[in-house]
Amino acid sequence: MAKAKSPVKVINQGGFGGAYFCAMIGAAVYFAQHSVGFWGFILALLKALVWPAFLIHTGFKLMGV
């Protein structure tokens, strides 16, 4: 006889998701205010998406990692 599947336990520990979303919206507003034209606005949205990567990269560089 086949074993019964055990129930799946879902753990939601995304506490920083909301903070990241607010920071991304804030960055998009900041970069959009300093943009000129349509493509400048598109570039501002892209910058808002990738700024955390540059922050982590600079932090690691300063730590010597």
C-alpha positions as a LaTeX table, in Angstrom:
\begin{tabular}{lrrr}
\hline
Residue & $x$ (\AA) & $y$ (\AA) & $z$ (\AA) \\
\hline
Met1 & 0.00 & 0.00 & 0.00 \\
Ala2 & 1.31 & 3.47 & $-0.88$ \\
Lys3 & 2.26 & 5.86 & 1.87 \\
Ala4 & 0.05 & 8.87 & 2.43 \\
Lys5 & 1.76 & 12.14 & 1.57 \\
Ser6 & 2.59 & 14.30 & 4.53 \\
Pro7 & 1.09 & 17.78 & 4.47 \\
Val8 & 3.28 & 20.49 & 2.97 \\
Lys9 & 4.42 & 23.08 & 5.45 \\
Val10 & 4.71 & 26.57 & 3.95 \\
Ile11 & 6.86 & 29.06 & 5.83 \\
Asn12 & 6.41 & 32.68 & 4.87 \\
Gln13 & 9.35 & 34.67 & 6.14 \\
Gly14 & 9.34 & 37.56 & 3.69 \\
Gly15 & 9.52 & 40.33 & 6.24 \\
Phe16 & 11.73 & 42.56 & 4.10 \\
Gly17 & 9.62 & 42.22 & 0.97 \\
Gly18 & 7.46 & 45.22 & 1.85 \\
Ala19 & 10.47 & 47.33 & 2.78 \\
Tyr20 & 12.19 & 46.42 & $-0.49$ \\
Phe21 & 9.05 & 47.31 & $-2.44$ \\
Cys22 & 8.83 & 50.72 & $-0.74$ \\
Ala23 & 12.53 & 51.35 & $-1.41$ \\
Met24 & 12.08 & 50.39 & $-5.06$ \\
Ile25 & 9.12 & 52.76 & $-5.45$ \\
Gly26 & 11.08 & 55.53 & $-3.73$ \\
Ala27 & 14.07 & 54.96 & $-5.99$ \\
Ala28 & 11.83 & 54.98 & $-9.07$ \\
Val29 & 10.33 & 58.32 & $-8.02$ \\
Tyr30 & 13.78 & 59.76 & $-7.26$ \\
Phe31 & 15.31 & 58.68 & $-10.58$ \\
Ala32 & 12.18 & 59.66 & $-12.54$ \\
Gln33 & 12.30 & 63.20 & $-11.14$ \\
His34 & 15.82 & 63.60 & $-12.52$ \\
Ser35 & 15.08 & 62.07 & $-15.93$ \\
Val36 & 14.58 & 63.91 & $-19.21$ \\
Gly37 & 12.32 & 62.48 & $-21.91$ \\
Phe38 & 10.74 & 59.10 & $-22.43$ \\
Trp39 & 13.94 & 57.05 & $-22.64$ \\
Gly40 & 15.30 & 58.85 & $-19.60$ \\
Phe41 & 12.20 & 57.72 & $-17.73$ \\
Ile42 & 12.67 & 54.12 & $-18.92$ \\
Leu43 & 16.31 & 54.26 & $-17.82$ \\
Ala44 & 15.17 & 55.63 & $-14.44$ \\
Leu45 & 12.89 & 52.62 & $-13.95$ \\
Leu46 & 15.73 & 50.25 & $-14.82$ \\
Lys47 & 18.04 & 52.03 & $-12.38$ \\
Ala48 & 15.38 & 51.65 & $-9.68$ \\
Leu49 & 15.36 & 47.90 & $-10.25$ \\
Val50 & 19.14 & 47.36 & $-10.08$ \\
Trp51 & 20.36 & 49.86 & $-7.47$ \\
Pro52 & 20.41 & 47.22 & $-4.66$ \\
Ala53 & 22.90 & 45.16 & $-6.67$ \\
Phe54 & 25.27 & 48.12 & $-6.92$ \\
Leu55 & 24.84 & 48.79 & $-3.19$ \\
Ile56 & 25.76 & 45.21 & $-2.26$ \\
His57 & 28.67 & 45.18 & $-4.74$ \\
Thr58 & 30.10 & 48.40 & $-3.27$ \\
Gly59 & 29.62 & 47.08 & 0.26 \\
Phe60 & 31.49 & 43.90 & $-0.54$ \\
Lys61 & 34.26 & 45.87 & $-2.22$ \\
Leu62 & 34.65 & 48.07 & 0.86 \\
Met63 & 34.79 & 44.98 & 3.10 \\
Gly64 & 37.43 & 43.42 & 0.87 \\
Val65 & 35.34 & 40.39 & $-0.04$ \\
\hline
\end{tabular}
